Amino acid sequence: MFGQQSSPTFSASSNPAEWTVQDVLDFFETCRPKFGSKVDSYRQMVIENDVDGEILMEMSDENLAALGIASFGHRHYIIKRMQALTGGPPMLGVAAAFSSGSSTCSSSPFSTNGTPLTHRG
């Protein structure tokens, strides 16, 4: 299949909560264009911590950081990808992680009431 990039099959289930550890590894492999060689260390963390789909779906931004994913951008990308796959609300802790007043980062330029956010420096 010259010129085609393979994607994971997620053979256990199309429902991420039912993914095996291998399915989670396959998911992280699909992030390689964005994460580059960091995928290798993230995959090792998944193996060492037995992260299956159910666990991944329950992980917050803080949990991903504790797992060893130091990059805020990478954690945000993982959370958004999982949200897109499930078609549901953000994973646990995401709303707080991305809209809290303690951070200048937000997943949206608007507050929860629709008004533009201002920079808190």
Secondary structure as UniProt FT lines:
FT   TURN            2..3
FT   TURN            11..12
FT   HELIX           16..18
FT   HELIX           21..29
FT   TURN            30..31
FT   HELIX           32..35
FT   TURN            36..37
FT   HELIX           38..48
FT   TURN            49..50
FT   HELIX           53..58
FT   HELIX           61..67
FT   HELIX           72..86
FT   TURN            92..93
FT   HELIX           94..99
FT   TURN            101..102
FT   TURN            112..113
//
